[in-house]
């Protein structure tokens, strides 16, 4: 059997990036306006863009505008600027790509070029810019600086149809694709908390309910709905879920992570809190009428915080025995979950209940709103060779492979 190709590194990007002047030694004939000094996890990579990237002009930047990372793809980053610290919509999206790693990564950053995404406009006069729901905007593209698609999904309560607004590489305008909505009979609103790119599809997730997915490249995309694991759906959306639930892709599978309490026989909840990971896997015994394979959630890991607090690796961090905030699941190792606690940022191997990484002072990761903090970024080969500052795990441990639990 042929060996699997080695995986490229990944980094943790801070969602609130910086406005930074261009390096003095930048080549005038090849302008680069995005600058990234890559840092291996658990360190957080903070990148900057030149003032010229700002859609309102280099002199329009003021303290009431906030740069925000919308989405990542191996060879591209989707950015926007907002008038408030919690961006909901914007008239301008910016795509950064064509990244080039420095020959001396310890001295010079990886650089890229950012360009304005064409504005989406209404049909008929007057032509006015349309806004975007930032948490419903996703990005998908390959490992090279080639094709990409940016898509926003709009779902209306009790409507038979949903709208997918898309623009791809080489397009000068957005197109609208009408989809049959699988939520037309549901008596509740869809509230998107974010989007992930997986298996050639975009997956929009509502952390109180489930996921909607489709292939935005298809001429006639089919929108499908997947509820959260049994018993995990809530009656309505709740912004506080962003600190106790997350959706991510790890080891080529979709993962759902939740902070939960066990249910006792009398219906009450136990005092002990657990972190549980479910994996969305094909169910060969539940094929649809059209022959497509259905998906089901499989509980993969379960870990009590008491087990972590009692472990020497956690005690060595000198952190208090408090329940932290879920941030993300490691894209390479699905049993490793990253957390915030106060100003500290750390990861735990859920199979061994041990702390794998630990950063004591992560003060640069403000503001405190969870979804504003970080995103994982899988690097393309052309970018990965610029990765520096490899960090030894704390304490040095081996990350175990995926296991299953009852």
N, C-alpha and C positions, 0 to 999 in steps of 0.2 A: 504494500500500500504506500502510495506516495505521501511524503511528509507534507503537512499543512504549511503554507507560506507563513513566515514570521509576521506577527502583527506589528503595525506601526505604533509608536507611542501615542499617548493622549495627554492632554493638559486640562487643567481646571481654569476656565476664564472667568474673570469678574465681569458681571453684566454691565455695571456702570463703568464705562471706559473713560479715558482722559483726552482732553484737547491739548496737544503738545506741539511745539514748534518743530519743523523739519530739522534733521541733523545738518550741521554746517557742511559736512562733506558729501551731502546728497548730490547725485549726478543730475545736472540740469537737463541733459538731453533725455533722461529716463526718470521722470519724476515719480517718486514713491511717497504716498501720503498716509500709509498705515505702518505702524512700527510696533513689533511684538518681540519682547525678550522672553523667550520660552523658558518655563521653569517646570521641572518634573513634579508631579503630585507627591506629597500633599501641598506643596507650595502652590500659591495661586498666581496665575499669569495675569498681569494687568497690562493692557495694550493701549496705545494712543493713536489718535488721528490728527492730521494737520488741520489748522483752522480753515483751510480752503475746502475741506470736505463738508463743512456746515452748509446746509441748503439755503440759509439766509445770508450767506456771505461771510467772509473772514472777519468783518467788523461788526457783525450782528450778534456775536456771542456775548451773552450776559449771564448773570448769576441765576436767572430764572429759566434757563434751558438745561435739560438733562440728557446726556448721551446714554443710549441704552442698546444693549446687544439683544436682538430679537431672536435669532436662530443661528445655529452652526451647521456646517457641512464640511466634509474632509478638505475641500479645496476652496471654501468660501465662508464668509461671515455676513450676516444680514443685520444692518444697524438702523437706528433712527434717532431723532432728537425729539424731546418732549418738553412741554412747558411746565410740567409738574414732576415730582419724584416718582409717581406711580403712573407711567404712561398707559393710556387706554387707546388713543388714536393718534394718527399723524398724517399729514399730507404727503410726506416724503419718506421713502425708504432708500437706503444706500447699501450697495453690494460691494464688499471688499473681496478681492481675489487676486490671481496672478502673483501669489506669494513666492518669494525667493529667499532661501536661507543664506545667511552670511557665511563667508569662508572662515570667518573668525567669530563664532557665535558668542564667545565670552566677552568680546569687545564691541560687536555691532549687532543690532537686532535683525530679526527676520522682517522683511518689508513686503508690502503689498500695495495694490492700487485700488482706490475706491471710486465708484461711479454712481450717479443718480439712477434709480429705477424709474422708468417713465410713470408719470402720474396716471391714476385711474380716473377717467372722466365720465360724466353722465352722458346719456344719449340725447342728442339734439341740443339746440342752442338754449341758453348759453352753456358753453362748455366750462364746467367748474370742477376743480379737483375734488375727488371723493376721499373720504378718510378711511382708515383701516382700524379694525379691532385687533390690536397688537397681539393679544393672547390667542387669536385665531389664525395668525399668519405663520405658515411653515415654509421651509426651504428644503429642497432635495436636489442633489447633484452627484456626479460620479467622483472618482478619485483624482481626476485631472481637471485642468482649468477649461473644461468643455461645457457640455450642456448643463443647464440648471432649470428648475421651475420654482417660482414663488407662488404660493396659493393661499387664499383666505376662504374659509368656509363660513357661510351664513345659514343658520338654522332658525326657522320661525316656529313657534308653538302652534300645534294642531294644523300645520300646513303639510300638504301632500308632497311638496317639493322643497329642496334646499338649493342654495346657489353656491357654486364654486367659481371664484374669480382667480384667474391664472395669468401669469406672464412668464415666458421662457426666454432663454438666451436667443438673441437675434430678433426678438419681437419688439415692436415699437409701441404696442398697445396691449391692454389687458383684454382677455376674452372671458365671457361668462358661460359656464356650463350648468345646465339645469339637471339636478339629480333627484331621483325618487327618495323621499325621506323615510327612513325606517322608524322615525319617532312621531309619525303623523297622528297616532292614536294616544300618545302619552299626554297626560294632563299636568305637565310641568315644563319649565323653560330649560333649554340647554345653556349651560354656563361654562365656556371653555376656560380651562386653567393653563393650557399650553398645547404644544404640538411636538411630536417626535417623528423622525424619519426612520422607517424600518421596513425591510422586505419590499423595497420598491414602492412603498405606499407612505402616505402621511397619516398619522394617527392623532386626532384631536381628542383630548381627554378632559372630562369633567370629574374631578376627584370625589364628587359626592354621588356619582351615578355610573359612569362607564366611559367607553371609547367609541368614536366614530372613525372609520378609515375608508380610504379609496386611493386609487392610482391617479394622480393628477395629470399624468401624461396620456391617459386613455382618451380617445375621442368621446366616449360615452361612459364616464366613470360610474361605478356601482358603489353606492355608499352603504356600508354595513355597520351595525351596532353591536357592541360587546359589553355586556354589563360587568360591573366589578364582581369579584368572587361572592358567592352566596352569603348573604347576611351582612355585606359591607356597604350596600347602597344606603343613602340617607334620603330623607323626604325632601330636602332642599339643599342648595349650595351654601357653603360656609367658608368665608375667607380664612378662617383659622386652620382649615385642613392643609394649607400649604406648609405648615410646620410639622404635621404628623403623618402626611401621606405624600408619595411621589410616584411618578411613572418614568421609567427609563429603559434604555436598551443595554443589555449586558450579555456578552458572549453570544451574540447573534439572536437573542430572544428578548421578547418584551417582558419587563418585570414591573410588578406593582408592590410597593413597600408601604407598610402601615404600622403605626404605633397603636396598639390595641390592648384591651384587658380581656381576660378570660371570663366567660359567662359561667356562673355557679348554678347548681341545680335549682336554687330558689329564684333564679332569674336575675339576681344581682351580679355586679361585676366584682372581680377580685381586686385587691389593692395593688398587686404586682402588675407592672406594665411589660409588654412584650413588643419586640419588633418582629414582624412576619413578612416574608417575601413569597409572593405567588408568581408563577411563570405561566404565560399564555402559550399553550401547546396545541398541536392538531389533535382532534378526536376522531380517529378513523372509524369509530362506531356510530358517528352522528353526521353522516354525509347529507347535504341538502338535496332537494329534488333535482337541481341542475348538476349534481355530481361534485360540487365543491366541498372541500373538507371543512367542517365546523371546528371552532376553537373552544378550548376549555381552560379554566384556571387550575393550576396544580400547585398546592402548597409545598414550597421547596425548603424554606428555612424558618425556624422559629427560635427566638433568643430572648431570655429574660434579662432585664437590666440588672437584677440582683446578681446574676451569674457574672456579668461584666464587672460590677462594682467589687465583687469579692476576688477578682483576679489580680494577681500581682502587677500585670501590665497596666491596668487602670490605676491602681494605687500609686504606681510610679509617676503618673502624670500629676498627682496631687490635686486632681479635680474633685469637686464635691460630688456626693452621691445624689445627683439630681438628673431628672429625665431631660435629655437634650432635644434638639430640633433636627429632624431628618432633612438632609440636603440632597444627596444623590447616591446612586448605586454605582460602584466601579464598573466601567464599560467592559473591562476584561475579566474581572472576577466577580460573579454574581453573589458571592457570599460575603463581600466586603461592602459595607455601607458607611457613608461619610455623615458626620454630625457636627452641629454647632452647639456649644455650651458656653454662654457668656461671650468672652473674646477668644475662646479656644476652638480649634478646628481639628477633628480627629476622625479616624476610621476604625471600624471594628470588624474582625473576622467572625462572622456569626456562627461558623461551625466550631471554632475553638473558644469563642467568647473573649478573645484577646484584642487589645489595642494594637493596630498595625502601624498607623501613622499618627503623629501628634504635632500640632503647631500651637504653641502656647498663646501667642499674641497675634490674632488675626484682625487687628483694629482697622486695617484698610478695607475690610469687607462691609463697611457700613454703606447704605442705610439698613435699618433693621428689618425691612420688609423681606420675607423669605424669597419670593420669586425674583427679587431684584438682585440677588447676590451672585450666584455662579451658574455656569453651564459647562458640561463636559464638551471637549472638542477633540474628535478623532482627527489625527493629522495625516495628510497625504504624504507619500514618500518624499516628495520634493521639499516639504516643510520639515519633516521629522529629523533630518540630519542637522538641523539647527538647534535641536533640543540640548539644553545644558543644565547644570546644577542638579544632577541626579541625586536623589535623597535616599539614604538608607532607612528602611522601616524602623519603627520604634515600638518595642524592641525588634531586632532583626528576626524575622520569622518567615516561614514559608506559607504562602497563601494556598489553601487546600482547594481541591476541585469541587465541582457541584455535587451535592448529596441530596437525597430526598428524605422527607419526614412524613409521618402519618398526619 
